Amino acid sequence: MRIHVNDPLDKSAMERLKNSGYNVTSEHLEKEELIKEIPNIDVLVVRSATKVTADIIEAGKNLKIIARAGTGLDNVDVEKAKEKGIKVINTPGANGISVAELAIGLMISCARHIAKGTIDLKNGEWTKKQLKGHELYKRTVGIIGFGNIGREVAKRLLAFDMRVLAYDPFVKETDMNVEIVDLDTIFKESDFITIHVPLTNETKHLVSKDAFEKMKDGVILINAARGGVVDEEALYNALISGKVYAAGLDVFEVEPPTDELRKKLLELPNVVATPHIGASTVEAQLRVGQIIVDKILEEVKKL
Ligand SMILES: O=C(O)[C@H](O)COP(=O)(O)O
């Protein structure tokens, strides 16, 4: 039984795996190398950096389990895995608090120009007069996606005395002080919009040119979910026109965001961006690592 860890896992989780008695290897293999190696792998462990595509799964003659140490499964061809009888496991919720905290950090950074102020000061510029921002207090935030992460975001923003709206096709009511509304209401009434849905066929470019047209002038948009949920060309135009005051982005449709569209997006002074670090905290990785190892060992026992 060989367990191959293709993306970095928490150290203590790695140690537990290595002490489990199975043959555990860990090294990041790029697609071509992984396709060559996959016939010798029974359990493949990944984060979001490895795209477990249909051809990799097809080549995995001995592959029995794909373990995603994290929440999003958009980098795994789950349909193909199902067709091949390969079990896909992940750790939903284990990194939710970290993602929620980062989303709020991006929100405040956008509203108060923290990133621009830092860059200006480091460049020797005292731009105090240009950096008047906005409070969150008493303003309306629209949360798209009211699952684990969306609820953690709501809980914290209620403490800022915000009016909190949430849209989720699977949620009709809540016992929190949150108004469950339709998507149009989120677009029309929010001063801040924050996205917490997975990337699926239904959510791809959910925040489109049409959506931006419905939004209030000066809205702040936060995306710490998946780049593909926002049409980034439309976002670029909305930032240029002033429709969107600022955007806080932890994720991009292309990662790393090195293509022309992403490069010009990142050049805008009103874009605050981080390199998909929502789940990258010591605490979240510890939880994710322990849970994924528990699940792997449990599944492997059943084989
Ligand atoms: O889906 C997730 O769990 C987050 O986006 C984190 O992804 P990562 O494990 O690749 O950091």
Ligand as a Chemical Component Dictionary entry (heavy atoms), coordinates in Angstrom:
data_LIG
# 
_chem_comp.id                   LIG 
_chem_comp.type                 NON-POLYMER 
_chem_comp.pdbx_formal_charge   0 
_chem_comp.three_letter_code    LIG 
# 
loop_
_chem_comp_atom.comp_id 
_chem_comp_atom.atom_id 
_chem_comp_atom.alt_atom_id 
_chem_comp_atom.type_symbol 
_chem_comp_atom.charge 
_chem_comp_atom.model_Cartn_x 
_chem_comp_atom.model_Cartn_y 
_chem_comp_atom.model_Cartn_z 
_chem_comp_atom.pdbx_ordinal 
LIG O1 O1 O 0 -10.496 24.649 -0.555 1  
LIG C1 C1 C 0 -9.754  24.866 0.399  2  
LIG O2 O2 O 0 -9.664  24.100 1.370  3  
LIG C2 C2 C 0 -8.964  26.149 0.440  4  
LIG O3 O3 O 0 -9.104  26.877 -0.725 5  
LIG C3 C3 C 0 -7.508  25.921 0.759  6  
LIG O4 O4 O 0 -6.792  25.348 -0.268 7  
LIG P1 P1 P 0 -5.291  24.862 0.009  8  
LIG O5 O5 O 0 -5.392  23.659 0.888  9  
LIG O6 O6 O 0 -4.710  24.512 -1.308 10 
LIG O7 O7 O 0 -4.581  25.979 0.675  11 
# 
loop_
_chem_comp_bond.comp_id 
_chem_comp_bond.atom_id_1 
_chem_comp_bond.atom_id_2 
_chem_comp_bond.value_order 
_chem_comp_bond.pdbx_ordinal 
LIG O1 C1 DOUB 1  
LIG C1 O2 SING 2  
LIG C1 C2 SING 3  
LIG C2 O3 SING 4  
LIG C2 C3 SING 5  
LIG C3 O4 SING 6  
LIG O4 P1 SING 7  
LIG P1 O5 DOUB 8  
LIG P1 O6 SING 9  
LIG P1 O7 SING 10 
# 
